[in-house]
Amino acid sequence: MSEQQHIVSSYDTDLETIQAMIMKMGGLTEAAILQAANSLETRDEELAEKVRKNDAAIDELEEQINEECARVLALRQPIARDLRTVLTVMKISANLERVGDYAKNLAKRTSVLVQMPPIDGSSGAIRRMAKTVETMLKDVLDAYIQRDAELAEDVRLRDQEVDQMYNALFREFLTFMMEDPRNITACMHLHFIAKNIERMGDHVTSIAEQVIYLVTGEMPDEGRPKRDRTSIETHGNE
């Protein structure tokens, strides 16, 4: 093997290592989303605590990915598409870390909510919203592996569905609070949980945009339509 072939082979190995790490991080994040939502629905404090503890593994992987990417940038000096790959991985890992943080926050609020009477139908609606985001994350990671810009764009547009689900829950919680003030504390926690999941969708959408950039060399032209109108409705008259 010539020296040039050896360099190329070593570089390919570096990229494969980074890719394997990002997929592991993605898998842990997917699990965190579902487990956090399930812990709320089943009122399982032990599962909620597991989600909180497992977030450390997601954080550690982000650090390892950043270190490996920095090493590749310093030693390999990648250009063009390979440079986009390394930069994209760093941004994907940052978004995954934030999703993991939101899942941990969801689990923290679950530990509080289990001490309160349940709000009818809320945990199931939260679980469905979380499942939608988890499926988006699974698909966008597939899009990254397959370098599939069309699938990434599909994920990007699906964020509208998450926004619509959040808006519906927001109104539902307002109704519960107006009907019975004793529901206010629980509904406030549930609202923050729903907002955390909506934010997860935003970060998954950011990953989708990075995949599109990786494949095409350009960020999406159009700003994705947002359907979260609650801040407008609640603060528009201030």
N, C-alpha and C positions, 0 to 999 in steps of 0.2 A: 504494500500500500504506500502510495506517494505521500509526501508531507501534506500536500493540498487536500488529498482525499481524506487523510487523517483529521485535518482541521474541520472539513465539512461533516464528517461522521461524528466528531465530538460535538459540533454545534447542533446537529440534529438530535443527539442524545440530550443535550441541554434543553432544547425545546420540548422534547417528549416528557422530560422530567417535570418541567413547568406545567405542561398541559395535564399531566396526571395529578399534580397537586391541586390545580384549579377544579378538576372534576371531583376530587375527594372533598374539597371545600364546598362545592356545590351540593354534593350529596348530603353532607352534614347539615347544610342550611335548609335543604328541602325537608329533611327529617325534623328539624327544629320547628319549622312552620306548622307541620301537621301535628306534632306532639304537643305544641303549645295550645293549638286549637282544641285538640282532643282532651287535654287536661281541663280546659274550661268546661267543655260539654259534659264530661264525666265527673267533674268536680274532684279531680285526682291531684291532690297536693304533692304526692310523691313524684308523679310524672312532671308536674310543673317545676319541681326542684331539679329534676334531671335535666330539663331544658336549660335552666339557669346555669348549672354546673358545666354542661357540655359547650356552652358558648365560649369557654376558654380555649377549647380545641379549634374552634373557628378562628378566633383571634390569633392563635399561634400559627395557623396555616397562612394567614395573611402576612404575618411577619416573615415566615419562611419564603413565601412567594416573592415578596419585595426584595429580600436579600438575594435570592437566586436571580431575579431579573436584573438587579443592580450589578451582580457579578457578570452576567452575560453582556450587559451594555458596556461594562468596563473592559472586558477581555476580548469579546468577539466583535465589538463595534458593528452591529448589524445595520444593514441599509435597506431602504425600500420596504418590501412586504414583510421581511423578517423583523424590521424595527417596529412596524405596525403591530405585529403579533405580540412582541414583548410589551409594548405600551398598552395594548388592549388588555392583556392579561392583568397588568397592574390595576387598571381601572375596574375590570370585572371583579377582582379580589376585593377592592375597596367597597364596591356595591354589595357584594356578598356579606362582607363584614357588617355593614349597616343593616342588612336584612336580618342577620343573626341577632343583632342588638335589639331590633324591634320584636323578634320572637321572644327574647329574654324578658323584655318589658311586659309582653303579653302574659308570660308565665308569672311574673311578679304580681300582676294585678289579679291573676287567677287565685293566688294564695289569699288575697284579701276577699275576693268575691265568694269563695266557698263558705265564708263566715256569715253571708247574708242570704236572705230568701232569694231564689232564682227569679229572673224576669222571663215570663213565658215566651218561648220560641227564640230567645236571643242567642243562646249558645249554639243552636243549630244553624242559625243564619250566619253567625260568626264563623262557624266551621266551613260552611259552603263558600264564604268569601275567601277564607284562608286556602281552601282547596283550589279555588280558581287561580290564586297567586302561585301556589306550589306547582300547578300544572304549567303555568306560564314560565316559571323558572326552569322546570324540566325541559320544556320545549326550546327555550333560548339556549340552554347548555348544549342540547342536541344541535341547534343551529350553529353554535360555535364550533363544535367538533366537525360537523359536515360542511362548514363554510357556506351555509345556506342563508343568503340574504333575504329570500322570500319568506322563509319561516320566521326569521327575526322580525321582519316587517309585520307579519301576522301577529306575533306576540306584542309588538309595539302598539298596534291598534286595539288589541284586546284589553288594554288598560282602561278603555272607556267603560267596559263592563264592570270592572272593579270600582270605578268611580260611581257608577250608577247604584251598585249595591251599597256602597258607603252612604250615598245620599238617602237611600231608602231607610237604612238603619238609623241615620241621624234623625230623620223625621219620626220614626217609630219611638225612639228613646224620648224625644220631646213630648210625644203624646203620653207615654207612660208617666213621665214626671209631672205633667199637668194634671193627669187623672188622680195621682196619689203622690203627695210630697214624700212619702216614705220610700219611694222608688228612686229619689234623686241621687243618692250616693252611689247606689249600684249602677244606675244608668250612666252616671258620669264616668265610672270606671269602664263600662262597656263601650261608651263612646270613644274613650281614649284607645281602647283595644282596636275598635274598628278603624280609627284614624291611623294607628300603627300599621295595620294590614294594608290600608290604602297607600301608605308611604312605602311599604314593601313593594307594592305594584309599581310605584314610580321608579324604584331602584332596579327592578327587573326590566322595566322599559329602558332605563339607561344602559343596561347590559345589551339589550337588543340593538340599541343605536350604535354601541361599540362594535358589535358583530357586523352590522351593516358597513361601518367604517372599515373594518378589517378586510372585508370581502371586496368592497368597491373602491376604497380609498377616499370616500367622501361621506360626511355625515348626512343624515336625511335632511332634505330641503325644507319640508313642511314641519311646522310645529305641531306636535300631536294634539288633537282636540282634548280638552279637559272638561269633565262633567261634574267636578266637585264645586257646587255652587253654594255650599253651606256658609262659607266665610262671607260671600257676597250678601246672602240672605240675612245673616245675623249681624253684620257690621255695616251694611250698605247705607244705613240711615245715620251713621255717626257723623 
